[in-house]
Amino acid sequence: MKDLQKKYHNLREYVKSLGSVAVAFSSGVDSTFLLKVAHDVLGDKAMAVTARSCSFPERELQDAIAFTKENGIAHRIFDSEELKIEGFSENPANRCYLCKHELFSKMKDIAEKNGFGEVVEGSNMDDLGDYRPGLTAIQELDIKSPLRHAELTKDEIRQLSKELGLPTWEKQSFACLASRFPYGQRITPEKLKMVDEAEQLLLDLGFTQVRVRHHDTLARIEIPTEQFPKIMEKEVRNRISNRLKEIGYPYVTLDLMGYRTGSMNETLK
């Protein structure tokens, strides 16, 4: 606990040293915590910036709008359509790099035009343990990563978020919907909509952490292994199967390994 409070203190001091920041805000666990700290430390010298696109679910955008409004934080929303980025829709292994470079370049322009000195983002220490080409773009554009600077992990961010009374402390981890597709499979607005609707169904049924991986005609569901008994209940199983078939998945399967981040990276050499 003492070590965690030291990290929290270091985070606040580092954010304070930046002077003014535009926070890349997705309404997720990490960016909400970072925005809260930035606003606490810098007041109106901190603002939120959110990208609206077909790979960002409407529920997340509405959560972002509600949080900034409730806390009196300036919020800029801009349209950024990843599928128009050259090469993105082909879903290469560096897809995340292409996206992050585009998004953060636009955020830097927004920050500069509004008089904010730095753009900050919410990656944490756990993000260093997986294939994350987007971090390369962040480094190239000199985007600051305060949570990594303070050496905070995901669990520590959740713990501090709970202490701060943030509603996101137990929110499911979220990643761009484009991460649901095997590398090399073309991404389209229609496919993104299928994934979004399928995952929304699982969330509505009470599953706390979900991924629906899109394999053409097959939906591969990832949920925490402790929630397997719930999904195997006949009524729940039939509802999921029937709805996903309506969405466009003739075949629906449960991944026996359960939910895990970056499962599409397991095929990379």
C-alpha positions, -999 to 999 in steps of 0.1 A, spaced: 0 0 0 28 24 9 45 17 -25 12 23 -43 7 56 -26 42 66 -36 35 57 -72 3 78 -70 22 107 -56 48 104 -84 20 103 -110 5 135 -97 39 153 -95 47 142 -131 14 154 -145 18 187 -126 52 191 -142 37 189 -177 18 222 -171 -12 216 -194 -24 184 -210 -49 170 -235 -58 135 -223 -66 109 -249 -99 98 -234 -118 66 -243 -138 63 -210 -119 31 -202 -103 22 -168 -69 37 -176 -79 69 -194 -106 78 -169 -82 74 -140 -56 95 -159 -81 122 -167 -93 123 -131 -58 128 -118 -50 154 -145 -81 174 -137 -75 172 -100 -39 184 -104 -43 209 -133 -79 220 -132 -89 237 -164 -54 231 -178 -65 196 -185 -90 186 -212 -103 154 -226 -100 145 -263 -120 116 -278 -120 101 -313 -154 91 -327 -153 62 -353 -169 30 -363 -144 10 -343 -154 28 -311 -188 16 -297 -214 43 -291 -218 32 -255 -181 41 -248 -186 75 -264 -217 82 -243 -198 71 -212 -170 96 -221 -195 124 -226 -213 117 -194 -181 115 -173 -167 148 -186 -200 166 -182 -205 153 -146 -170 164 -136 -170 197 -155 -140 188 -177 -136 204 -211 -141 177 -238 -133 178 -275 -147 151 -298 -134 147 -333 -142 123 -362 -115 99 -372 -123 71 -396 -96 45 -393 -109 26 -424 -98 55 -445 -62 52 -434 -41 37 -461 -36 0 -455 -56 -1 -423 -86 -21 -436 -63 -48 -449 -55 -54 -412 -18 -59 -413 2 -68 -382 11 -31 -377 -26 -20 -379 -24 -5 -344 6 16 -354 -12 31 -384 -42 39 -363 -24 54 -333 -1 75 -356 -32 90 -373 -52 95 -341 -24 111 -320 -13 133 -348 -48 148 -349 -49 150 -311 -16 170 -311 -31 194 -336 -62 198 -314 -41 203 -283 -19 229 -300 -49 249 -313 -65 249 -279 -33 260 -260 -24 227 -243 12 218 -241 12 180 -241 -9 151 -252 -10 122 -227 -23 87 -230 -32 59 -206 -10 29 -214 3 11 -182 31 -12 -173 10 -43 -183 9 -30 -219 46 -36 -222 42 -74 -220 24 -79 -253 28 -70 -290 17 -33 -290 29 -15 -322 8 15 -312 33 23 -285 59 29 -313 37 56 -328 32 71 -293 70 73 -289 76 87 -323 51 115 -317 64 123 -283 31 115 -266 35 113 -228 25 82 -209 21 92 -172 9 58 -160 39 41 -173 61 68 -160 47 61 -125 51 23 -132 15 16 -125 -1 -17 -134 -37 -24 -144 -46 -38 -110 -30 -8 -92 -50 16 -114 -82 -2 -106 -74 -1 -68 -66 37 -70 -97 42 -91 -118 26 -64 -103 47 -37 -111 78 -58 -147 67 -63 -145 63 -100 -172 42 -115 -147 26 -139 -127 8 -113 -144 -25 -121 -153 -17 -158 -143 -43 -183 -111 -37 -202 -118 -25 -237 -98 -24 -269 -106 -11 -304 -131 -33 -322 -106 -38 -350 -86 -60 -326 -113 -87 -329 -101 -97 -364 -73 -121 -374 -44 -103 -391 -49 -102 -428 -87 -104 -427 -102 -73 -442 -120 -50 -418 -153 -34 -429 -179 -12 -412 -204 -41 -415 -181 -65 -397 -174 -40 -370 -211 -36 -365 -215 -74 -362 -189 -75 -334 -203 -45 -316 -238 -60 -315 -226 -94 -305 -205 -80 -276 -233 -57 -265 -256 -88 -262 -231 -105 -239 -227 -74 -218 -265 -71 -215 -266 -107 -203 -243 -97 -174 -209 -110 -186 -183 -87 -171 -154 -91 -196 -161 -101 -232 -145 -104 -266 -162 -117 -298 -134 -126 -322 -146 -125 -358 -136 -155 -380 -157 -149 -411 -188 -171 -405 -177 -181 -369 -179 -160 -337 -153 -171 -311 -165 -159 -277 -140 -151 -249 -153 -146 -214 -137 -152 -179 -135 -189 -173 -153 -185 -140 -184 -174 -160 -185 -206 -181 -213 -221 -160 -235 -191 -168 -230 -192 -205 -237 -230 -205 -271 -225 -191 -296 -236 -217 -316 -204 -219 -285 -182 -220 -268 -205 -246 -298 -205 -269 -303 -168 -266 -267 -161 -276 -267 -186 -304 -299 -174 -319 -290 -137 -317 -256 -142 -331 -270 -161 -360 -294 -132 -367 -264 -108 -366 -246 -129 -392 -227 -157 -375 -239 -192 -386 -214 -208 -362 -209 -197 -325 -182 -211 -303 -167 -206 -268 -130 -203 -265 -120 -228 -238 -90 -207 -228 -113 -179 -217 -108 -142 -220 -73 -129 -224 -58 -97 -239 -43 -99 -274 -53 -134 -283 -50 -125 -320 -13 -119 -314 -9 -156 -305 -5 -164 -342 23 -139 -348 58 -153 -351 
